[in-house]
């Protein structure tokens, strides 16, 4: 059934209105909604596990050998190590900022219980949910490496700067400042190359932490030791004071769209020496890398966030734009055709019919009916 002119005009207006609305949605979603979504979620709970690499050197100083009555310091070889980090989001956190807390342990798994625990730290830092950079507050973080008499962690205020647990949304191929937890300083982490891990595109970054005297960073009972030269296994007489030094080469593989760290590795080297340029007794030396389960888990996290970003950055705007354009064009065409049809109807006599217009007017011609002649001279 054909639509009346009024109905066509109404439908055309509706199509044009909905089309314009969808086009506006296509424009606004990437600029407004995506900006709200392109942030680290507040419900993160991430566990990462790294282990020493088979076939590579893995050395650990036997602490008991330092206090033994005889013999020199002993360094164990081929020690199986596992580093575990549990990351959560704590208060204060809001729409723009989040407080990350990471508890990290390093254990030698060839020993049981606390005897296998080598290091334990808790790190807290408040960062921007979009850039990953620490917020401009003093202090913006704290680190715990010691416990009190009640065995509760003692958090010392530490100002953080640079990236640490995640990279920015839309990571670029450039160098970034990166905070090292042990040195408590920021050093550049350099862009190396674009790579691929399990069919996922990643950016490889590498940071070199220079030799650092840990006694200058945070003095502890083990950061400075005075022991007989024989105990250290060096030449000399009497006690010799050595300091605990630290250096590291850190490799990170980052999914650039979300800033998720897919894979991480650290070539740790801690040693005792009188000066940092000449290591004398190894405390720890090992290459720790994320295990395969951690890598797969991080890929899953990255892909979930990539899907959300893709939905609002590409899929919805494209679909809304196409449907909006179709509706807008359809409404305009319907309006034009509807107007033309109405005008044509009017030209065909669609208006009021004049009185008498429907009466037949006889035409003159040879076949006209005869006209009756009335004789007015007759009298009734």
Beta strands, then each sheet from edge to edge (+ up, - down):
strand 1: 45-52
strand 2: 59-62
strand 3: 74-76
strand 4: 81-90
strand 5: 97-108
strand 6: 117-128
strand 7: 141-147
strand 8: 153-157
strand 9: 176-180
strand 10: 185-197
strand 11: 200-213
strand 12: 224-228
strand 13: 239-255
strand 14: 260-273
strand 15: 281-290
sheet 1: 3+ 2- 15+ 1- 4+ 5- 6+ 7- 8+
sheet 2: 3+ 2- 15+ 14- 13+ 11- 10+ 9-
sheet 3: 3+ 2- 15+ 14- 13+ 12-
end
